[in-house]
């Protein structure tokens, strides 16, 4: 258990925000299976204040989707503050500022949002200060170590965010230039955890429940954040190994949640998840192919019933 601001978190493994994967249905599954908290896919602050329907839809929160942070990205303090004020009305438990996304459309050549803010620690702090003035919820930040190996700005970023009143920092142990390649630098993450009194969440290269717990046991981090390894594996947060029958039941439930949330489009969006649920057993590749080419939910259920049969 740990706390930040008004939030009390019961479990020390949490779900990382990942665009295209950690939508509302999957966040609910992860939380149900022991994730300490979840964070939305990154949401454009400009899209919120412009009332873009697709963007605003990302603010919808289900009743069983807590603790939850809404993650915003942008590089204008006033726009970020306006967006945070709107986001707060959706009922999240905290507001998270993205300072780590390496995507080209977000960083815009190093002068935009996400990881680009690591190149301007003063602006990063101004954004956090502006947001805190407008919301009553805790405000957190997700960072990387810097822009590249020559611009490792994490020390200054942490000090400036701490001075600005950030209440928790999540750290992906890579630079923007690395993207998701190479190895996460957990030594740097542990350095950050040692240099601040803030809760620090480590993120990067966690492939199993055991590895996550090992990182907690060996280091100073308050919690560990899991991203890609959680695809198709909501049980990673509690360490449970489901039977094939339990796995099938979860996929069915996940599909039903997708259909309820997205309508008919839910089947299409479920396909990338279904490919992640089934690995490591005889004929798994054939099963995955059948699932992603199934034209209707009924056909998906038929395929799943054959596996269980």
C-alpha positions, -999 to 999 in steps of 0.1 A, spaced: 0 0 0 12 36 -7 -3 70 -8 1 102 -28 -21 133 -22 -56 121 -15 -50 87 -32 -45 54 -13 -33 26 -35 -37 -9 -22 -13 -27 -46 22 -19 -58 20 -32 -94 2 -7 -117 -9 -6 -153 11 17 -176 -8 38 -202 -4 24 -237 -22 39 -266 -45 15 -284 -44 -11 -256 -52 3 -222 -87 15 -230 -116 14 -206 -125 -23 -210 -89 -35 -205 -83 -11 -176 -113 -26 -158 -99 -61 -163 -65 -51 -150 -79 -34 -119 -101 -64 -112 -70 -86 -113 -50 -66 -88 -35 -36 -106 -30 -9 -80 -42 18 -104 -46 24 -141 -40 54 -163 -58 63 -195 -43 64 -229 -26 97 -234 -52 124 -243 -46 156 -262 -52 187 -240 -60 207 -272 -85 181 -283 -103 184 -250 -106 222 -251 -117 221 -287 -144 196 -277 -132 170 -303 -157 141 -299 -131 113 -303 -109 130 -277 -136 138 -252 -149 102 -254 -115 91 -239 -125 109 -207 -154 85 -200 -149 65 -168 -168 34 -158 -180 30 -122 -156 0 -116 -126 19 -131 -108 31 -100 -82 41 -89 -77 59 -123 -56 87 -136 -64 107 -167 -32 113 -186 -29 146 -206 -3 157 -231 4 192 -245 30 219 -242 10 251 -234 5 256 -196 -28 274 -201 -42 248 -224 -31 220 -201 -47 237 -172 -80 242 -190 -80 206 -202 -72 193 -167 -101 213 -153 -125 197 -178 -109 162 -172 -114 165 -135 -152 166 -140 -151 131 -154 -143 118 -119 -107 104 -121 -86 100 -89 -57 120 -102 -44 139 -133 -12 126 -149 10 148 -172 27 129 -200 64 139 -203 76 107 -218 58 97 -250 84 94 -278 59 93 -307 68 117 -335 33 132 -337 35 141 -300 71 154 -297 69 172 -331 106 174 -338 116 180 -301 95 211 -297 62 196 -288 48 176 -259 56 142 -244 94 136 -243 100 170 -258 93 185 -224 124 168 -211 144 193 -231 128 222 -213 125 215 -175 113 250 -168 84 246 -192 76 211 -177 74 227 -142 53 256 -155 28 231 -170 26 212 -137 22 244 -117 -6 257 -140 -25 224 -137 -22 222 -100 -37 257 -97 -68 245 -115 -76 211 -101 -81 198 -66 -69 163 -75 -33 150 -71 -12 157 -101 15 132 -112 40 130 -141 53 102 -163 89 109 -175 118 93 -193 155 98 -186 160 125 -212 159 132 -250 189 111 -258 222 99 -242 236 134 -245 206 151 -229 199 132 -197 178 158 -179 160 135 -154 178 150 -124 168 186 -132 133 175 -143 127 157 -110 139 186 -89 118 211 -108 87 190 -107 92 183 -70 94 221 -64 63 226 -85 43 202 -63 41 170 -83 28 142 -60 42 111 -78 66 105 -106 66 74 -129 99 68 -147 104 49 -179 141 40 -178 148 49 -214 155 81 -234 132 94 -262 158 84 -287 157 48 -275 120 45 -280 113 10 -268 147 -5 -280 176 -15 -258 174 -20 -221 157 1 -195 182 17 -171 169 6 -137 200 21 -120 188 56 -131 153 48 -119 168 37 -85 189 69 -84 157 90 -89 139 70 -61 169 78 -38 170 115 -46 134 124 -38 109 118 -10 82 115 -36 67 81 -45 86 69 -76 72 42 -99 97 23 -121 88 12 -156 106 -7 -183 113 -43 -194 91 -60 -168 80 -93 -183 64 -111 -154 49 -108 -120 81 -123 -105 103 -97 -122 81 -69 -110 83 -81 -74 120 -86 -77 125 -50 -87 105 -39 -57 125 -61 -34 159 -50 -48 153 -13 -51 139 19 -37 108 22 -59 74 26 -44 57 6 -71 64 -9 -105 45 -1 -137 38 -27 -163 29 -20 -199 35 -44 -228 38 -75 -207 2 -69 -195 -12 -73 -231 -34 -104 -230 -23 -110 -194 -43 -91 -168 -32 -117 -143 3 -104 -143 -6 -80 -115 -16 -108 -91 8 -135 -103 -21 -160 -109 -16 -185 -137 -51 -191 -152 -62 -224 -167 -71 -225 -203 -108 -225 -193 -103 -194 -172 -84 -177 -200 -112 -184 -225 -138 -171 -200 -118 -138 -196 -115 -134 -234 -152 -138 -237 -158 -113 -210 -133 -89 -225 -151 -91 -259 -185 -85 -243 -171 -54 -225 -157 -42 -258 -190 -47 -276 -209 -29 -248 -184 0 -249 -178 4 -286 -207 -12 -303 -200 -33 -334 -166 -17 -337 -156 -35 -305 -149 -68 -323 -124 -51 -346 -107 -34 -316 -106 -67 -298 -86 -85 -324 -52 -72 -312 -60 -83 -277 -70 -118 -288 -37 -124 -304 -20 -118 -271 -41 -141 -249 -31 -174 -266 5 -184 -268 26 -214 -258 4 -243 -265 -3 -267 -295 -20 -250 -325 -19 -216 -308 -10 -198 -340 -39 -214 -358 -63 -204 -330 -50 -168 -332 -56 -167 -369 -92 -180 -365 -99 -154 -338 -87 -124 -357 -105 -134 -389 -138 -142 -372 -164 -120 -389 -189 -119 -360 -187 -122 -322 -207 -155 -325 -179 -170 -346 -153 -159 -320 -174 -177 -293 -175 -208 -314 -137 -208 -318 -132 -203 -281 -157 -231 -272 -137 -255 -295 -105 -246 -276 -122 -253 -243 -139 -284 -255 
